[in-house]
Amino acid sequence: MHPNAVLLRGGTVLDVDGERRADLRIGRDGRVAAVEPALEPEPGETVVECAGRLLVPGGVDVHTHLHLPVGAVRVSDDFLTGTVAAAIGGTTTIVDYVTAYRGQDPMDALATWRGWAEPACIDYGLHMTFTERVPERTIAACVEAGITSFKLYMAYPELLQVDDDVIDEIMRATRRHGAFVTLHCENGGAIEALRRRALAEGRTGILEHARTRPAELEAEAVARAAALAERAQTSVYVVHLSSAPALAEVRKARERGIDVIAETCPQYLYLDTSRLSDPDGESYVCTPPLRDPWHVEELWHGITTGAVQTVATDHCPFTVADRRAGLRDRTSGFADFTEIPGGLPGIETRMGLVWEGVTAGRITRADWVRLCAEAPARTFGLWPAKGNLRVGADADVVAWDPARDQSLDAEALHMAVDHSPYHGMTVTGWPDLVFARGELVARDGMYVGEPARGRYVSRAQPAAFR
Ligand code: MN
């Protein structure tokens, strides 16, 4: 599988140890063998000239939904197409969310996901989502299987939401097993009331999706999550933070010494709620919803001040036809905003979009690597194999061309979806070459690796819990 060692020569290495001119040797074992200035090629070694390129750790996207059935439809990317697109965009590891629905044995759900994930082309870990109280032995069994993070929802009472007593219980139990909880923070009960009122008053349009999920109800849930984590003396990870008031609650909690870790997503850094009024407004339905532009500015600020620590995608694509058909099995289209399958594509475009923040002068190159690779790898127990380029780490290496233009139109991308939330936008900065465990998997926007080469990553306990 690794006939040759590879020497990446003449580039600039950028990772946790800083930015410096160095050559990088990928060993025959698929790991980083050396990072030093002026390495001499060894016999039989493939030499790749990387002048003008940044050599960075492969992206780590810790929030994806591939293959997922949602109502009468399914997300349009499976583990094959989704991971191919990820690799092309510079992401070499994902952590996807398993959901154990009420009444379902979580270990059965895990087996289902493991089956779906077999075609994966990059390494992948899994989180486990509980939708009801579970015995502690289930948490122990998941940790044993390499799942060291557990998702709970504070919203979607019909299907997913759990009450605060269950959150408290699972936070304490996961902590005992060296694991922690990630939370979807929105006040589900209050949102239900708003949705029911909107429907009763005949307000059924797409914009109501955002109006019935106001930022205040995200902020309330973040504050509650922090209080619960403080009582349980544990860390908590807030997924897809979308708004300024919610960010303020993260900041307040962190100032009080509570380990609230916040993730945001590119859609909250680039898109705003005005898109819901576009003719293709249904294609911008996601949860939490897109916010007004001032929230976007605040989130960038949160990134630069360290209150937001990771950028993941919540990749959850649907075709236009599936969005327009709605969640129920019907041909006449969705009846109201509550029936639109929510979620956006993004697994391929995350590295490029966050890099745009570098180009725009909002963040540094080091911030980019930290947000997209290092912090997610550390937080989710993928470190030190992933998220850095130290000797011995997996040779997940992206040769990033900061001058390369890439259109974000759907036709120029590889996700199995027929629209792009960023259509009309071109980013400058995109991968030239992507290596995963030392294998060249993407070159010039094409997937060139073996199919199904990805491996399940049994995750260690996050550093904070050891
Ligand atoms: Mn999600």
Residues whose N, C-alpha, C, O or C-beta is under 5 A from the ligand:
A	BS01	MN	D314
